[in-house]
Amino acid sequence: MDAATPTSNATKVKKLIVCCDGTWMDSDSSVNHVPSNVTLLARAIKPADDDGTPQIVYYQAGIGTGLGLWDQMVGGGTGLGYSENLREAYAFLAHNFHQEPDRSRSDSIFLLGFSRGAYTARSLGGMIGQLGLLTKKNMYWFIDIFRDWQNAGNPHYTPAFWKNWSDYNDRVFKGPRHSIKAPAGVLGGVNTYLEEYRKSLLKFGLTQEADVTAIGVFDTVGALGIPINPFFQKTFRLPSFLHTYKWVDTSLDNHVKNAFQALALDEHRAPFLASVWEKSDDCQTNLKQVWFAGAHSNIGGAYSDIATANLTLAWMMDQLAGDDLKRNKPSDWNSELWLDFDVGFIKNQRLLNLDYQQILYGTARKWGLGTIYNSLTFPQVLAGAGTRAPGRTRPVKYPHEVVDDTRLLRNTNERIHASVRVRNIRAGHFYEPDPDAGFTARVVLKVLSAVASLVQKVTGRDAKRYYNTQLGGPLKNWVLRDGFKIHDEYSIDVMDEHDQGNGQTPYWEFHGKDSLLREGSIMPEDELGTFEKMLLKDYVDCAEWIEKSNGGQVRGVISPDAKNKDVQQIST
């Protein structure tokens, strides 16, 4: 064979996976040495899939994980380091991506993240859509291009790249000069500017088109930028958010083929707004967003009781493996477009948690009943509290960063996980003392919980310490419909789960006052996938009942009263 002739392996498609971890999270020294789900996904991905396609993982530790105390405190508390993380992740893709004339045969790109790392992953997806991936030889110009992109819409910034590149091109090649007029800061003008910028990069061979096969994130933080710890806000007179890149596109368009997000129902810190995706009517992205019981780090991992994190991990593995397509339309499933995981990984996570719970509680808890941690503690409580609103999230108006109360996010495809239903039915605990907190902290939380329970009993209400998202919580006015009358009036007396009801497929139905949402709108219960069922089957006391009651299709979806087609590309 001629030495210049590439072998089949030289051009074999590969999968490039970028894993962006959360604040203060890295792969081996996170809080209590508990790895996040981003770390676990990186470990669960096989080096190559069963067909031999390489799966190349780039893991990036979260903000605030540097060696110095300053980096750990200020980086973690303020979000400094976000730009560097974004640039490094982009550079990894630019250095490794191989494009084919047929874009469907180019390398696959997967972007995964948790918390601020999820914001990084979503920003990276937007950056790829707006700039493409620079070729290796043109990465020399990356800093100029990045700064132009980062400051698009900033009236006080003068774009640098086209002037510097044109000067170089004129001096060395006597080539043409090029310039693009910067916008005045109006959203539509910025989008037009960035589109012209991308087309010019393509015209001069500086960049290449690239699709993002999937973005998978756990509870994104950063719709308004990076939230600042209240201590740093007060001490250094900082705003509530830093890095408010008003023109960074973290939304979805057709260059992102799949987008998946696991969301926390019980995260109440005001700066940690639920960054729910929406998409315009003409966007073809396969989007799914599922709500789980728990706080922010219950969903993304980091707490010692990983029972809930295991649920979200298994769910994400199913999404990224294309499990739904593989089970229901196997002829459309292509191994090159989905990730291949170690099938024994999730079982190992279950065994680790089983051991932890038996040591802590004396016995393992049932499926879906792991510890829910309270993230609204000092000093976070100083920044205020809020309740998330599944199916009813309002968008944010840019550039003033105020909530737009005239419409709901659209085409969000939100669902509720089966474990939320089970936790309600089985009267699982609400917030519990952190098993890893100090003795004093545990005693104080227990006393406060007991007082709250006593007050509610005296006033004729059920004890709040039992989990019910419908008692003034995130699912207030969403009624669980699964064939049991018990849900019409909440009681801590649980039903017999072995009673199969009327066989109705579970869903949640809206009955409340919201001018933007129709009475009777529906959020379906998400169907459990293969990895989820693999995790569930070890719970022999409930596996058959849960699996039998889950699944199937529900007619009806979340239905805003007035259709609004102006979904802005900047929304998150």
N, C-alpha and C positions, 0 to 999 in steps of 0.2 A: 504494500500500500504506500502511495505517495505520502511523505511526511507532512505535506501541507494539507492533506485531506483529513478533515475532522472525523473522529470516530463517532459512533452513535451516542457514546457516553458524553462526548464533548458538548453536545447540544441537547442532551436530555433535559426535559423540563424538571424544575425543582420547586419546592415550596419554601418560601422565605417567611419566617414567623418572628415578629417583633413583640416581645413581652415587656410591658412597661409597668413596673410595680408602684405601689402606693407610697405615701409619705412615711419616712422612717422605716421602710420595708426593704430588706434585701434578702438574698436567698438563704443566708445561714446565720444571721444575727438579729432577726426581727424581735419584736416584743415577745417575751417569754419563749423565744426561740421557736415560735409557731409560724411557719411559712404561710404566705398569702396564697390565695388560689391562683394567682398569676405564676408564682414560683412553682406550684404543683402542676399547673398545665405544662410549663416548660419541661418539667421532669417526666410527665406522663406521655409526651409526644415521642414517638419512636424515631430513631435516626433515619429510617426509611420506611415507607409504607410497604404493604405486602406485595406490591407490584415493583418494588425496587426504586421508587421515586424518592430522592433525598428530601428530608424534612429538616431544614437548617434553622436552628433557634438562636435568636439574639435576645439575651436577657439583659434588662436595664434596671438597676436598683433605683428605688424611689428617691425623691428629693429629700435632702437632709440625712443622707447615709454616708457622708464623707468622714474622713478620719478625724478631723478637728472638731472641737466642741462648738466653735462658731458656726461651722457648716451645719452641724446637727441641730443646733438650736434655731438659728436664724433661717437656714434653708428649710427646715421642717415647719417652722412657725409662720414663715412668710411666703413660701413657694419659690424663693430665689433658686435658680438652677433649672427652671422649666425650659428656658430657651436652649440651654446647652443640651438638655436631654432630647429635645425635639430635633436639634441639628444632628446629634450623633445617631439617632434612630434613622433619620432620613439618609445620612451618609452610608449607613450599613446597607440600606436598600439600593442606593445608587451604585455602590461598589459591587454588588452581587447580582443585580437584576439582569436577566437576559431577555431581550425582546426578539420576537419572531415577526416576520411580515404579517402572518396571521396572528392577530393579538390573542386569539383563544388558545394559541400554542405557546404563548410566553409564560414565564414563571408566574406562579401563584403567590399572592401576597396576603398574609394574615396579620392583623393588628390587634393585640390583646392588651387589656389594662384594667387596673383597679384604682378607684378614687382619683387622685390627681394624675395617676398614670393612665387612667381611662380618658381623661381630658387630653393628655399627650397623644394617646392613640387616635382619638377622634380628630384632633388638630392635624396630626400627621396624615390621616386620610384626606382631610380637606386640602392640605398642602399638595399632596400628590395630584388631586383633581385640578388644582389651580395652576400648578407649575409643571406637572409631569415629573419624571425622574431624570435629572441631569445625567448626561453621559459622563463616564469616568474622566475623560480628558478635560471636560468643561466644569468639573467640580472646583477647579481653581477659582471660578467666579461665584462660588456658592454663598459666601458671606455677604457679598453685595446684593445678590438676588434675595437671600433670606431677609435681609434688612428692608429691602424694598417691599417684599410681601408682608412682613411684620408691620410695617408702617403705612400700608395702603389706607388711604382715607385720612391720614394725619396731615392737616393743612400746614404744619410747621416743618414737615420733612421734605427734603428734595431727593427724589430717586437717584441712586448712584450708579447702578449697573450699566444702563445703556450708554451713559456718557463715558464711563471708564472703558467699556468694551469697544465702543466706537473709536475712541482715541487710540487704543491698541491696534484695532483692525486697520485704521488709517496709517499708523506709523509702520507697521510690519508688512501688511499686505496691500496697502493702498486700496483697501476695500471700502464698501459703502458704510455710511454712518446711519444710525437709527435712533429714534427717540419716541417716547410715548408720553403724552400729556397726562400728568397726575390729576386725579379727580379732586373736587373741592370738599369731599367728605360726605356726600350723599350716597346712601346705600346702593341705589341703582347705578350710580356713576362708578362706584368702587367695583361692583361686579363686572361692569363693562370694561373697566380698566384692566382688571386681572385677566379677563378673557383675552383681551388684545395682547397682554403681556405674554400669556401662554402661547398664543398663536405665533407671536414673533420669535419666541424661543424655539418653537418647532420649525419655523421657516428657515432659521439660520443653523439648524442642526445641533442646537445646544442641549435639547432635551428630547425625551421620548415619551410617548403615550404609555400609560400603565393603568390597569384596572386593579382595584382592591377586591380580592375574592371574598374576604369577610372581615368585619370588625366585631370583636367580642369583648364586652366590657362588664365590669361589676360596679354598679352604683357610681356613675360618673360624678365627680366634683369639678366644677369650673365653668358652669354656664355663663357666669358673670366674670370669669377670671378665677384666680386662685384665692380662696378665702383665707383671711389672716387671723391668727390666734388673737383673742381679745387682749391678752397681756401685751403683745407687740403693738396692737392698735393704740392702747392707752399709753404705753411707755414711750413709743417713738412717734406718736401721732400719725399713724398710718391709716389709710382708708380700709374699708371692710374687705376690699379685694385688691390684689396686685395683678399685673399682667393682664389688664382688661383689654385684650386684643379684640377690639370691637369688630374688626373685619375678618378675623380668623373664621374660616368656614368649618364648623364642626357638625354641620347638618349632612343630609344625604342627597346624593344625586346618582345618576345612572352608572358612574364609574365604580361605585361601591355595589357589589352584587348581593351581599348578604350583611345584615347587621343584627346583632343580638345583644340584649342588655338584661341583666338581673338587677332588680330594684328592691330597696329596703322599705318596707311599710312603716317600720318603727324607728326611723331616724328623725329626731325632732330638733336638731340644731339648725337655727335659722339660716346661717350661711351655707349650709349643706342642702341647698335646694335640689329637688329631684330634677335632674337634667334629662328629661324624657325627650326622645327623638320624635320628630314629625317629618313627614315628607309630602311634597306637592303631588297633585293628582297625576302628573305625567312621569313621576319617578317610579321606576320598575324594581327598585331594591326590595329584596325579600327581607322584611323587617319583623322581628318578634321581640317584645319586651314583657317580662314576666315579674310579677310582684311576689316577694317572699316575706314571711314573718321575720322580724329581726331588725337590728340597727345596722348602720353602715358597715362595720367590720364583722358583723355576723355574716353578711352577704359576701364580702370579699376575702374573708379570712383574716386572722391575726389574734382572735380570742382563743383561749385554751380549750374551751368546749367547742369542737369543730363540727358538731352535729349538723347545724344549719349550713355551715360553709360546705360540708360534704354534699348537701342537697344541691346547692348552687353550682358546685364543681361538676357533679354528675350531669346536671342540666346543661351546662356550657359544653361539656364534652360531647353530649348528644347533638347539640346545635352545630358545632364545628366539624363533627363527623358526618353531617348530612343525614342523620339517622331517620328523620321523618321522610325524606325523599327516598332513601334506600328501602324503607319498609313499604311505602305506599306506591312509589313509581320507580322500581328498581332499574327499569330500562333507561331512565333519565339520569341515573346516578353515575358519576364519573370519579374514580378514586383520585385523579390528579387535582380535583377541585375541592377536596375535603381532607381533613387531617385524620391520621391513623394513630390511635392511642394504645398504650399497653392496657389490655383488658383486665389485668389483675390489679391495676393501680388503685381503683376506687375501692376495691375490697380491702386492700391494705389500709386505706384511710379509715374505713369502717372499724377495723380491728384496733387501730391506734386509739380511736375515740371510745370504743368499747372499754378498753383498758383504763382510760382516763376516767370515764364515768363510774366505773366500778370502784375505783380507788376513792373518788370524791363522794359519791352518793351511796355506795354500798351495793348498787345494782345499776344496770344500764337502763336508760330511759327509752321509751317507745319512739317510733318513727315520727319525726316532726316536732318532738317535744324537747329539743335541746335548750340550753340556757339562752335567754334573750338578755343582752347586756344593755345597760343604760348609758348612752354616750353623752347625755346632757348633764355633765358634771362640771364642777369648777375647774378651770375658768371659762369653759365653753358656754356655760349658762349665761355669762355676762353679755354674750352677743345676741341673746334672745332665743325664743323657741318658736316652733311652727309645726303644723301638721300637714303631711303630704296628702295629695288629693288624687288618687288613681282615677284615670278616666276623665278627670276634670282639671287638668293642669293648664294654666294660662301661659301664653308665650311672653317673652320679654321684649320690650321695645328698645331698639338701639337707635342712636347711641346713648340715650339717657338712662338706660338700664332700669326701666320701671315696668311693672307688670301691666300687660295689655288685657284689661277686663272686658274687651269687646268680643273676644272669641276664645275658643279652646284650641289646643294643639290638635292637629288633624292627621288622620291616617297613621295613628300611633301603634295600632295592633297590640294593645295591652291585654294581658291575661293574668289570672290569679293561679298560683301554684296550688296543687292539691294539698300540700302540707298546711296551708292556711286554714282550709276547711277542717282538716283533721285536728289542728290545734284548738279551733273553736269548739268542735264537737266533744273533744276529750278534756275540755277545761284545762288546757295546758297553762303553765305559769306565765305571767306577764314579766316585767322586769324582776330580776333576782340579784342579790348581792354578788359582786364579782368574786368568784372563789379565790382569785389570785390577789385580791385587794387586802390591805392590812386589816387587822382585827377591828380597829376602831371604825373604819369605813364600813365594814360589813354590819357591825352592830347598829350604826346610825341608819343605814338603809333599811334594816329589818324593823327598827322602831318606827321609822316613817311609814313603811308599808303597813305595819300593824295599825297605826293610827288612822291611815287612809281607809283601811278595810273596816275599822270600827265605825267611822263617820258614815260610810256608805251603808252599812247594815242598819245603823240607827235611823237613817233617812229613808230606809226601805229599798235601797239599791243593792245590787249584788256586789260582792267584793271585787274591786278593780284588779286585785292581784291575779285573778284568773283572766286568761287571755280572751278578749273579745274586741276585735277591731271596729265593731259597729257601735260601741258605747262612746260616742264622741271622738272616735279615732279616725284613722285614714279611710276606713270603709264605711263611715257613717252614711246612712241612707242607701247603702248597697246591701240588699237582702240576699242571703244565701238561699238558693233554690236547689235542693237535692232530693226532694221527695219526703222530707221529714217536717212535720208541723212545728217541732220544737224550736226552730229558728225564728218563728214569727214573734216570739217573746223570749228573750234570752234568760236562761237560768243556769246556775252552776250545777244543777242536776243533769248529768250527761245521759244521753240515750245509749241504748245497747247497740254498738256498732255492728253486731251480727244480724240485727234486724235490717233487711235489705231495702226497706222503704218501698217505693213504687217503681224503682228501677230508673228513675229520671236521671239523665245526664246532668251533673252539677254545673251551675253557673251562678253569676251574681247579677242581680237586677236592681236598677236604680229607682228608688222611690223617695224623692226629696224635692227641695226647692232650689233649682238652679236654672236661671233664664237661658243658659246656653246648652242645656242638656235635656233631652226628651225624657219624660217619665217612661219607665219601662225599658230604657237602654240597657244593654247587656254586656258584661265582660265574661267571656268563657273561662272555664277552668282549663289550664293547659294540659295536654295529653302527655303522660309520662313516656320517656324514651327508653331505649335499651339499657344504657348505663344507669339510669334512674331506677329501673326495675331490678337491675342487678344489685343495687344498693338496698332496695326495698325488700327483696326476697329473704334477706337475713333476719328480718323482723317477722318471725313466723306467726306471732299473735295477731297481726293485722294485714299482712301482705295480700292475702286473697281478697279480703273485703275492700281494701283501698284500690287494688288494681281492677277489680270487678266494677266498682262504682265510677272509676275514672275512664276517660276516653270517649270517643264519639264526637259528633259535631252538634253544635248548638246554633239554631237559627237566630240571627240578629246580631248586631254589633253596636259598639258605642256610637250614638247618633246625635251629633250637634244639631241644633234646630236650624241654623242657617249655614249653608255651605259658604266657605270663604276660600277662594282659590289663590289668594295672594300669600301663600306660604313663602316666607322670605328665606333665602338660602342661608342667611346668617343665623337663623333660629336654631336652638338646640333642644 
